[in-house]
Amino acid sequence: MKITKNMSIKEVVETYPQVVPVFIQHGMGCLGCAIASFETIEEGAVAHGIDVDQLIKDLNAASEVE
């Protein structure tokens, strides 16, 4: 499964826990907040002023690491 910008943050973190450091490195450290439960990666990235394309690229790279 490939990570896309339309996936919820919660879904990605639950499926690929190894990507948590990527979110943190990009400035999205509030993964446990209520909004992360339903917010998409794109919505979170826009809210934090993050380049969503680079974030998705980095998340996908990290998701392949076991």
HTML snippet that shows the backbone in 3Dmol.js (N, CA, C, O; Angstrom):
<script src="https://3Dmol.org/build/3Dmol-min.js"></script>
<div id="view" style="width:600px;height:400px;position:relative"></div>
<script>
const pdb = `
ATOM      1  N   MET A   1       0.834  -1.187   0.000  1.00  0.00           N
ATOM      2  CA  MET A   1       0.000   0.000   0.000  1.00  0.00           C
ATOM      3  C   MET A   1       0.872   1.241   0.000  1.00  0.00           C
ATOM      4  O   MET A   1       1.791   1.361   0.811  1.00  0.00           O
ATOM      5  N   LYS A   2       0.594   2.142  -0.888  1.00  0.00           N
ATOM      6  CA  LYS A   2       1.348   3.383  -0.981  1.00  0.00           C
ATOM      7  C   LYS A   2       0.657   4.474  -0.175  1.00  0.00           C
ATOM      8  O   LYS A   2      -0.569   4.584  -0.196  1.00  0.00           O
ATOM      9  N   ILE A   3       1.427   5.266   0.522  1.00  0.00           N
ATOM     10  CA  ILE A   3       0.897   6.373   1.304  1.00  0.00           C
ATOM     11  C   ILE A   3       0.565   7.522   0.354  1.00  0.00           C
ATOM     12  O   ILE A   3       1.382   7.913  -0.479  1.00  0.00           O
ATOM     13  N   THR A   4      -0.651   8.052   0.496  1.00  0.00           N
ATOM     14  CA  THR A   4      -1.076   9.187  -0.325  1.00  0.00           C
ATOM     15  C   THR A   4      -1.493  10.340   0.574  1.00  0.00           C
ATOM     16  O   THR A   4      -1.739  10.158   1.767  1.00  0.00           O
ATOM     17  N   LYS A   5      -1.570  11.521  -0.011  1.00  0.00           N
ATOM     18  CA  LYS A   5      -1.922  12.716   0.764  1.00  0.00           C
ATOM     19  C   LYS A   5      -3.365  12.701   1.243  1.00  0.00           C
ATOM     20  O   LYS A   5      -3.731  13.483   2.121  1.00  0.00           O
ATOM     21  N   ASN A   6      -4.193  11.823   0.680  1.00  0.00           N
ATOM     22  CA  ASN A   6      -5.602  11.745   1.073  1.00  0.00           C
ATOM     23  C   ASN A   6      -5.852  10.777   2.221  1.00  0.00           C
ATOM     24  O   ASN A   6      -6.981  10.664   2.698  1.00  0.00           O
ATOM     25  N   MET A   7      -4.824  10.085   2.666  1.00  0.00           N
ATOM     26  CA  MET A   7      -4.974   9.142   3.784  1.00  0.00           C
ATOM     27  C   MET A   7      -4.977   9.919   5.097  1.00  0.00           C
ATOM     28  O   MET A   7      -4.364  10.981   5.206  1.00  0.00           O
ATOM     29  N   SER A   8      -5.677   9.374   6.090  1.00  0.00           N
ATOM     30  CA  SER A   8      -5.677  10.043   7.393  1.00  0.00           C
ATOM     31  C   SER A   8      -4.333   9.816   8.081  1.00  0.00           C
ATOM     32  O   SER A   8      -3.683   8.788   7.890  1.00  0.00           O
ATOM     33  N   ILE A   9      -3.944  10.780   8.869  1.00  0.00           N
ATOM     34  CA  ILE A   9      -2.689  10.673   9.614  1.00  0.00           C
ATOM     35  C   ILE A   9      -2.738   9.451  10.521  1.00  0.00           C
ATOM     36  O   ILE A   9      -1.773   8.691  10.608  1.00  0.00           O
ATOM     37  N   LYS A  10      -3.869   9.270  11.195  1.00  0.00           N
ATOM     38  CA  LYS A  10      -4.026   8.136  12.110  1.00  0.00           C
ATOM     39  C   LYS A  10      -3.849   6.807  11.378  1.00  0.00           C
ATOM     40  O   LYS A  10      -3.156   5.914  11.866  1.00  0.00           O
ATOM     41  N   GLU A  11      -4.468   6.679  10.219  1.00  0.00           N
ATOM     42  CA  GLU A  11      -4.370   5.448   9.433  1.00  0.00           C
ATOM     43  C   GLU A  11      -2.919   5.132   9.072  1.00  0.00           C
ATOM     44  O   GLU A  11      -2.479   3.986   9.174  1.00  0.00           O
ATOM     45  N   VAL A  12      -2.194   6.146   8.655  1.00  0.00           N
ATOM     46  CA  VAL A  12      -0.799   5.944   8.253  1.00  0.00           C
ATOM     47  C   VAL A  12       0.063   5.558   9.450  1.00  0.00           C
ATOM     48  O   VAL A  12       0.888   4.649   9.353  1.00  0.00           O
ATOM     49  N   VAL A  13      -0.122   6.240  10.574  1.00  0.00           N
ATOM     50  CA  VAL A  13       0.678   5.950  11.776  1.00  0.00           C
ATOM     51  C   VAL A  13       0.373   4.549  12.310  1.00  0.00           C
ATOM     52  O   VAL A  13       1.276   3.844  12.760  1.00  0.00           O
ATOM     53  N   GLU A  14      -0.898   4.148  12.260  1.00  0.00           N
ATOM     54  CA  GLU A  14      -1.252   2.808  12.730  1.00  0.00           C
ATOM     55  C   GLU A  14      -0.722   1.720  11.805  1.00  0.00           C
ATOM     56  O   GLU A  14      -0.320   0.653  12.268  1.00  0.00           O
ATOM     57  N   THR A  15      -0.720   1.982  10.507  1.00  0.00           N
ATOM     58  CA  THR A  15      -0.260   0.986   9.534  1.00  0.00           C
ATOM     59  C   THR A  15       1.261   0.933   9.457  1.00  0.00           C
ATOM     60  O   THR A  15       1.844  -0.144   9.329  1.00  0.00           O
ATOM     61  N   TYR A  16       1.897   2.091   9.536  1.00  0.00           N
ATOM     62  CA  TYR A  16       3.355   2.199   9.415  1.00  0.00           C
ATOM     63  C   TYR A  16       3.922   2.990  10.598  1.00  0.00           C
ATOM     64  O   TYR A  16       4.285   4.155  10.434  1.00  0.00           O
ATOM     65  N   PRO A  17       4.004   2.389  11.774  1.00  0.00           N
ATOM     66  CA  PRO A  17       4.497   3.153  12.935  1.00  0.00           C
ATOM     67  C   PRO A  17       5.920   3.687  12.748  1.00  0.00           C
ATOM     68  O   PRO A  17       6.320   4.635  13.424  1.00  0.00           O
ATOM     69  N   GLN A  18       6.669   3.092  11.849  1.00  0.00           N
ATOM     70  CA  GLN A  18       8.046   3.539  11.613  1.00  0.00           C
ATOM     71  C   GLN A  18       8.119   4.915  10.943  1.00  0.00           C
ATOM     72  O   GLN A  18       9.208   5.477  10.825  1.00  0.00           O
ATOM     73  N   VAL A  19       6.981   5.469  10.501  1.00  0.00           N
ATOM     74  CA  VAL A  19       6.993   6.786   9.859  1.00  0.00           C
ATOM     75  C   VAL A  19       6.835   7.935  10.846  1.00  0.00           C
ATOM     76  O   VAL A  19       6.945   9.096  10.452  1.00  0.00           O
ATOM     77  N   VAL A  20       6.583   7.646  12.106  1.00  0.00           N
ATOM     78  CA  VAL A  20       6.384   8.703  13.108  1.00  0.00           C
ATOM     79  C   VAL A  20       7.541   9.710  13.103  1.00  0.00           C
ATOM     80  O   VAL A  20       7.280  10.913  13.123  1.00  0.00           O
ATOM     81  N   PRO A  21       8.808   9.274  13.077  1.00  0.00           N
ATOM     82  CA  PRO A  21       9.897  10.261  13.051  1.00  0.00           C
ATOM     83  C   PRO A  21       9.854  11.190  11.829  1.00  0.00           C
ATOM     84  O   PRO A  21      10.300  12.334  11.911  1.00  0.00           O
ATOM     85  N   VAL A  22       9.328  10.715  10.715  1.00  0.00           N
ATOM     86  CA  VAL A  22       9.224  11.553   9.512  1.00  0.00           C
ATOM     87  C   VAL A  22       8.242  12.690   9.755  1.00  0.00           C
ATOM     88  O   VAL A  22       8.525  13.841   9.423  1.00  0.00           O
ATOM     89  N   PHE A  23       7.094  12.373  10.331  1.00  0.00           N
ATOM     90  CA  PHE A  23       6.137  13.435  10.667  1.00  0.00           C
ATOM     91  C   PHE A  23       6.787  14.455  11.597  1.00  0.00           C
ATOM     92  O   PHE A  23       6.645  15.661  11.397  1.00  0.00           O
ATOM     93  N   ILE A  24       7.489  13.979  12.599  1.00  0.00           N
ATOM     94  CA  ILE A  24       8.129  14.871  13.576  1.00  0.00           C
ATOM     95  C   ILE A  24       9.201  15.733  12.908  1.00  0.00           C
ATOM     96  O   ILE A  24       9.280  16.932  13.174  1.00  0.00           O
ATOM     97  N   GLN A  25      10.021  15.141  12.050  1.00  0.00           N
ATOM     98  CA  GLN A  25      11.070  15.894  11.352  1.00  0.00           C
ATOM     99  C   GLN A  25      10.482  16.988  10.462  1.00  0.00           C
ATOM    100  O   GLN A  25      11.113  18.023  10.247  1.00  0.00           O
ATOM    101  N   HIS A  26       9.298  16.762   9.956  1.00  0.00           N
ATOM    102  CA  HIS A  26       8.651  17.758   9.094  1.00  0.00           C
ATOM    103  C   HIS A  26       7.846  18.773   9.889  1.00  0.00           C
ATOM    104  O   HIS A  26       7.239  19.669   9.301  1.00  0.00           O
ATOM    105  N   GLY A  27       7.827  18.653  11.211  1.00  0.00           N
ATOM    106  CA  GLY A  27       7.136  19.633  12.048  1.00  0.00           C
ATOM    107  C   GLY A  27       5.712  19.268  12.413  1.00  0.00           C
ATOM    108  O   GLY A  27       4.937  20.123  12.842  1.00  0.00           O
ATOM    109  N   MET A  28       5.364  17.997  12.246  1.00  0.00           N
ATOM    110  CA  MET A  28       4.025  17.537  12.619  1.00  0.00           C
ATOM    111  C   MET A  28       4.149  16.591  13.807  1.00  0.00           C
ATOM    112  O   MET A  28       3.974  15.380  13.671  1.00  0.00           O
ATOM    113  N   GLY A  29       4.448  17.149  14.959  1.00  0.00           N
ATOM    114  CA  GLY A  29       4.676  16.352  16.148  1.00  0.00           C
ATOM    115  C   GLY A  29       3.438  16.047  16.968  1.00  0.00           C
ATOM    116  O   GLY A  29       3.521  15.354  17.982  1.00  0.00           O
ATOM    117  N   CYS A  30       2.295  16.556  16.543  1.00  0.00           N
ATOM    118  CA  CYS A  30       1.071  16.372  17.334  1.00  0.00           C
ATOM    119  C   CYS A  30       0.250  15.194  16.823  1.00  0.00           C
ATOM    120  O   CYS A  30      -0.953  15.328  16.600  1.00  0.00           O
ATOM    121  N   LEU A  31       0.879  14.064  16.639  1.00  0.00           N
ATOM    122  CA  LEU A  31       0.221  12.892  16.063  1.00  0.00           C
ATOM    123  C   LEU A  31      -0.840  12.297  16.977  1.00  0.00           C
ATOM    124  O   LEU A  31      -1.732  11.596  16.500  1.00  0.00           O
ATOM    125  N   GLY A  32      -0.767  12.553  18.248  1.00  0.00           N
ATOM    126  CA  GLY A  32      -1.731  11.996  19.179  1.00  0.00           C
ATOM    127  C   GLY A  32      -2.940  12.896  19.435  1.00  0.00           C
ATOM    128  O   GLY A  32      -3.841  12.534  20.190  1.00  0.00           O
ATOM    129  N   CYS A  33      -2.953  14.059  18.808  1.00  0.00           N
ATOM    130  CA  CYS A  33      -4.074  14.969  19.059  1.00  0.00           C
ATOM    131  C   CYS A  33      -5.341  14.480  18.358  1.00  0.00           C
ATOM    132  O   CYS A  33      -5.282  13.676  17.427  1.00  0.00           O
ATOM    133  N   ALA A  34      -6.461  14.970  18.813  1.00  0.00           N
ATOM    134  CA  ALA A  34      -7.758  14.524  18.286  1.00  0.00           C
ATOM    135  C   ALA A  34      -7.901  14.802  16.791  1.00  0.00           C
ATOM    136  O   ALA A  34      -8.507  14.008  16.072  1.00  0.00           O
ATOM    137  N   ILE A  35      -7.358  15.901  16.324  1.00  0.00           N
ATOM    138  CA  ILE A  35      -7.487  16.256  14.912  1.00  0.00           C
ATOM    139  C   ILE A  35      -6.779  15.228  14.029  1.00  0.00           C
ATOM    140  O   ILE A  35      -7.252  14.938  12.930  1.00  0.00           O
ATOM    141  N   ALA A  36      -5.669  14.678  14.482  1.00  0.00           N
ATOM    142  CA  ALA A  36      -4.925  13.701  13.688  1.00  0.00           C
ATOM    143  C   ALA A  36      -5.742  12.440  13.419  1.00  0.00           C
ATOM    144  O   ALA A  36      -5.427  11.683  12.501  1.00  0.00           O
ATOM    145  N   SER A  37      -6.775  12.213  14.200  1.00  0.00           N
ATOM    146  CA  SER A  37      -7.598  11.025  14.016  1.00  0.00           C
ATOM    147  C   SER A  37      -8.392  11.059  12.713  1.00  0.00           C
ATOM    148  O   SER A  37      -8.674  10.012  12.130  1.00  0.00           O
ATOM    149  N   PHE A  38      -8.750  12.246  12.260  1.00  0.00           N
ATOM    150  CA  PHE A  38      -9.560  12.330  11.045  1.00  0.00           C
ATOM    151  C   PHE A  38      -8.959  13.219   9.963  1.00  0.00           C
ATOM    152  O   PHE A  38      -9.445  13.220   8.832  1.00  0.00           O
ATOM    153  N   GLU A  39      -7.924  13.964  10.282  1.00  0.00           N
ATOM    154  CA  GLU A  39      -7.314  14.871   9.320  1.00  0.00           C
ATOM    155  C   GLU A  39      -6.458  14.089   8.322  1.00  0.00           C
ATOM    156  O   GLU A  39      -5.764  13.144   8.698  1.00  0.00           O
ATOM    157  N   THR A  40      -6.511  14.488   7.047  1.00  0.00           N
ATOM    158  CA  THR A  40      -5.655  13.845   6.054  1.00  0.00           C
ATOM    159  C   THR A  40      -4.238  14.396   6.172  1.00  0.00           C
ATOM    160  O   THR A  40      -4.005  15.431   6.797  1.00  0.00           O
ATOM    161  N   ILE A  41      -3.315  13.691   5.566  1.00  0.00           N
ATOM    162  CA  ILE A  41      -1.927  14.156   5.561  1.00  0.00           C
ATOM    163  C   ILE A  41      -1.848  15.526   4.895  1.00  0.00           C
ATOM    164  O   ILE A  41      -1.148  16.417   5.374  1.00  0.00           O
ATOM    165  N   GLU A  42      -2.567  15.686   3.792  1.00  0.00           N
ATOM    166  CA  GLU A  42      -2.541  16.970   3.090  1.00  0.00           C
ATOM    167  C   GLU A  42      -3.086  18.093   3.968  1.00  0.00           C
ATOM    168  O   GLU A  42      -2.491  19.169   4.024  1.00  0.00           O
ATOM    169  N   GLU A  43      -4.195  17.868   4.648  1.00  0.00           N
ATOM    170  CA  GLU A  43      -4.775  18.896   5.519  1.00  0.00           C
ATOM    171  C   GLU A  43      -3.811  19.275   6.639  1.00  0.00           C
ATOM    172  O   GLU A  43      -3.654  20.452   6.963  1.00  0.00           O
ATOM    173  N   GLY A  44      -3.172  18.271   7.224  1.00  0.00           N
ATOM    174  CA  GLY A  44      -2.206  18.537   8.288  1.00  0.00           C
ATOM    175  C   GLY A  44      -0.994  19.289   7.783  1.00  0.00           C
ATOM    176  O   GLY A  44      -0.506  20.209   8.439  1.00  0.00           O
ATOM    177  N   ALA A  45      -0.509  18.900   6.618  1.00  0.00           N
ATOM    178  CA  ALA A  45       0.662  19.560   6.040  1.00  0.00           C
ATOM    179  C   ALA A  45       0.363  21.019   5.717  1.00  0.00           C
ATOM    180  O   ALA A  45       1.168  21.904   6.009  1.00  0.00           O
ATOM    181  N   VAL A  46      -0.786  21.265   5.118  1.00  0.00           N
ATOM    182  CA  VAL A  46      -1.173  22.642   4.781  1.00  0.00           C
ATOM    183  C   VAL A  46      -1.306  23.478   6.055  1.00  0.00           C
ATOM    184  O   VAL A  46      -0.850  24.620   6.097  1.00  0.00           O
ATOM    185  N   ALA A  47      -1.923  22.916   7.086  1.00  0.00           N
ATOM    186  CA  ALA A  47      -2.109  23.639   8.345  1.00  0.00           C
ATOM    187  C   ALA A  47      -0.778  24.007   8.998  1.00  0.00           C
ATOM    188  O   ALA A  47      -0.680  25.008   9.708  1.00  0.00           O
ATOM    189  N   HIS A  48       0.249  23.181   8.750  1.00  0.00           N
ATOM    190  CA  HIS A  48       1.559  23.433   9.353  1.00  0.00           C
ATOM    191  C   HIS A  48       2.543  24.076   8.379  1.00  0.00           C
ATOM    192  O   HIS A  48       3.706  24.275   8.729  1.00  0.00           O
ATOM    193  N   GLY A  49       2.096  24.407   7.154  1.00  0.00           N
ATOM    194  CA  GLY A  49       2.974  25.043   6.177  1.00  0.00           C
ATOM    195  C   GLY A  49       4.062  24.122   5.663  1.00  0.00           C
ATOM    196  O   GLY A  49       5.183  24.562   5.409  1.00  0.00           O
ATOM    197  N   ILE A  50       3.740  22.841   5.508  1.00  0.00           N
ATOM    198  CA  ILE A  50       4.719  21.826   5.110  1.00  0.00           C
ATOM    199  C   ILE A  50       4.513  21.464   3.644  1.00  0.00           C
ATOM    200  O   ILE A  50       3.378  21.402   3.171  1.00  0.00           O
ATOM    201  N   ASP A  51       5.603  21.225   2.928  1.00  0.00           N
ATOM    202  CA  ASP A  51       5.558  20.771   1.534  1.00  0.00           C
ATOM    203  C   ASP A  51       5.010  19.352   1.517  1.00  0.00           C
ATOM    204  O   ASP A  51       5.716  18.405   1.864  1.00  0.00           O
ATOM    205  N   VAL A  52       3.755  19.202   1.114  1.00  0.00           N
ATOM    206  CA  VAL A  52       3.083  17.898   1.181  1.00  0.00           C
ATOM    207  C   VAL A  52       3.728  16.872   0.262  1.00  0.00           C
ATOM    208  O   VAL A  52       3.781  15.691   0.604  1.00  0.00           O
ATOM    209  N   ASP A  53       4.218  17.298  -0.894  1.00  0.00           N
ATOM    210  CA  ASP A  53       4.839  16.346  -1.824  1.00  0.00           C
ATOM    211  C   ASP A  53       6.119  15.749  -1.238  1.00  0.00           C
ATOM    212  O   ASP A  53       6.369  14.550  -1.365  1.00  0.00           O
ATOM    213  N   GLN A  54       6.921  16.589  -0.600  1.00  0.00           N
ATOM    214  CA  GLN A  54       8.148  16.080   0.029  1.00  0.00           C
ATOM    215  C   GLN A  54       7.816  15.186   1.214  1.00  0.00           C
ATOM    216  O   GLN A  54       8.463  14.161   1.430  1.00  0.00           O
ATOM    217  N   LEU A  55       6.811  15.575   1.976  1.00  0.00           N
ATOM    218  CA  LEU A  55       6.390  14.761   3.115  1.00  0.00           C
ATOM    219  C   LEU A  55       5.949  13.380   2.650  1.00  0.00           C
ATOM    220  O   LEU A  55       6.352  12.374   3.235  1.00  0.00           O
ATOM    221  N   ILE A  56       5.127  13.318   1.607  1.00  0.00           N
ATOM    222  CA  ILE A  56       4.657  12.035   1.086  1.00  0.00           C
ATOM    223  C   ILE A  56       5.827  11.194   0.590  1.00  0.00           C
ATOM    224  O   ILE A  56       5.878   9.988   0.832  1.00  0.00           O
ATOM    225  N   LYS A  57       6.751  11.820  -0.093  1.00  0.00           N
ATOM    226  CA  LYS A  57       7.943  11.103  -0.588  1.00  0.00           C
ATOM    227  C   LYS A  57       8.716  10.489   0.587  1.00  0.00           C
ATOM    228  O   LYS A  57       9.102   9.321   0.542  1.00  0.00           O
ATOM    229  N   ASP A  58       8.934  11.280   1.627  1.00  0.00           N
ATOM    230  CA  ASP A  58       9.681  10.803   2.802  1.00  0.00           C
ATOM    231  C   ASP A  58       8.907   9.729   3.573  1.00  0.00           C
ATOM    232  O   ASP A  58       9.501   8.773   4.071  1.00  0.00           O
ATOM    233  N   LEU A  59       7.592   9.886   3.670  1.00  0.00           N
ATOM    234  CA  LEU A  59       6.769   8.880   4.347  1.00  0.00           C
ATOM    235  C   LEU A  59       6.819   7.549   3.619  1.00  0.00           C
ATOM    236  O   LEU A  59       6.949   6.499   4.247  1.00  0.00           O
ATOM    237  N   ASN A  60       6.717   7.588   2.307  1.00  0.00           N
ATOM    238  CA  ASN A  60       6.779   6.358   1.532  1.00  0.00           C
ATOM    239  C   ASN A  60       8.131   5.675   1.650  1.00  0.00           C
ATOM    240  O   ASN A  60       8.205   4.449   1.742  1.00  0.00           O
ATOM    241  N   ALA A  61       9.189   6.454   1.649  1.00  0.00           N
ATOM    242  CA  ALA A  61      10.530   5.877   1.818  1.00  0.00           C
ATOM    243  C   ALA A  61      10.644   5.201   3.176  1.00  0.00           C
ATOM    244  O   ALA A  61      11.167   4.090   3.275  1.00  0.00           O
ATOM    245  N   ALA A  62      10.164   5.856   4.216  1.00  0.00           N
ATOM    246  CA  ALA A  62      10.238   5.297   5.567  1.00  0.00           C
ATOM    247  C   ALA A  62       9.318   4.091   5.732  1.00  0.00           C
ATOM    248  O   ALA A  62       9.621   3.184   6.507  1.00  0.00           O
ATOM    249  N   SER A  63       8.214   4.071   5.021  1.00  0.00           N
ATOM    250  CA  SER A  63       7.276   2.956   5.163  1.00  0.00           C
ATOM    251  C   SER A  63       7.837   1.643   4.617  1.00  0.00           C
ATOM    252  O   SER A  63       7.380   0.561   4.984  1.00  0.00           O
ATOM    253  N   GLU A  64       8.826   1.753   3.743  1.00  0.00           N
ATOM    254  CA  GLU A  64       9.432   0.560   3.171  1.00  0.00           C
ATOM    255  C   GLU A  64      10.474  -0.062   4.084  1.00  0.00           C
ATOM    256  O   GLU A  64      10.908  -1.190   3.849  1.00  0.00           O
ATOM    257  N   VAL A  65      10.877   0.653   5.114  1.00  0.00           N
ATOM    258  CA  VAL A  65      11.869   0.166   6.079  1.00  0.00           C
ATOM    259  C   VAL A  65      11.121  -0.612   7.161  1.00  0.00           C
ATOM    260  O   VAL A  65      10.139  -0.129   7.725  1.00  0.00           O
ATOM    261  N   GLU A  66      11.591  -1.791   7.432  1.00  0.00           N
ATOM    262  CA  GLU A  66      10.923  -2.627   8.463  1.00  0.00           C
ATOM    263  C   GLU A  66      11.578  -2.430   9.799  1.00  0.00           C
ATOM    264  O   GLU A  66      11.164  -3.040  10.785  1.00  0.00           O
TER     265      GLU A  66
END
`;
const viewer = $3Dmol.createViewer("view");
viewer.addModel(pdb, "pdb");
viewer.setStyle({}, {cartoon: {color: "spectrum"}});
viewer.zoomTo();
viewer.render();
</script>
